[in-house]
Amino acid sequence: MEVKLIRKFKGHSGSNVYLMSAEDKIFVRKQFNVERNYERLTVLQNYVRVPKILMFSKGDEILDMEYIHGQDMRSYLLTNSPNRLIDFLIDSIKKFSRNTTWKEYTQTYNEMLSWMDIRTHPFPFSKADLIARLPRNAFRTVYHGDMTLENILYSQEQQQFVFIDPVTVKYDSALFDLAKLRQDLDCKWFLREKSSYLDNKLAKIKNSLFEELKTSPDDNLLILMLLRVFLHCEEESREYHFVVKEINRLWKK
């Protein structure tokens, strides 16, 4: 069977992602550091719509997945009310949160932020400063791991939203998924290349989510999520300056 490359996708995951074809069928191939995606897809397929797994080779570090033909959330929100997206996000978070266990996250914070002890960074706080502001305990739940608007598509054919690119991480709670969403809802990361006036719709999504889920936005958790992006940004790039500016703005609030 001949496998052909159609194009390579851009991303910040540390993996290579390709659109491929074989026997006139299109699929997505992800290579390198894919076991965490395979594991998360396997979990989430029991809760929400995600791409079907076509093939996983742990030794070759290859994951082939169903290609979802759909609208990105910038395009969707430009022409649609945010109400269906709001319902989808609330329903997903509630499904993720049905079975919970209480977890202490201080050790996780220390481990995931250990790079701040040895690496020069442009932030006006230390690892200890940030950890002191973060919630010590939270409910561990099912989670997406990288719940951004960029990782949601709307399939017009299937008339539904689809989560893509979930990943197993140590921030294993829907609490961190909500903070990750604010990377787009508050900081507008997903609009960094194509600026669009979506402020009112994004504010409605955020307010509806936190009101319905009976929790409050925590800017320190948002900083924590932005630091994940910072680690993958090339120094002095546009993305680097974007993240640094947002983190510093949030810290001073």
Secondary structure, 3 states (H helix, E strand, C coil): CCEEEEEECCCCCCCEEEEEEECCEEEEEEECCCHHHHHHHHHHCCCCCCCCEEEEECCCCEEEEECCCCEEHHHHHHHCCCHHHHHHHHHHHHHHCCCCEEEECHHHHHHHCHHHHCCCCCCCCCHHHHHHHCCCEEEECCCCCCCCHHHEEEECCCCEEEECCCCCCCCCCHHHHHHHHHHHHCCCHHHCCCCCCCHHHHHHHHHHHHHHCCCCCCHHHHHHHHHHHHCCCCCCCHHHHHHHHHHHHHHHC
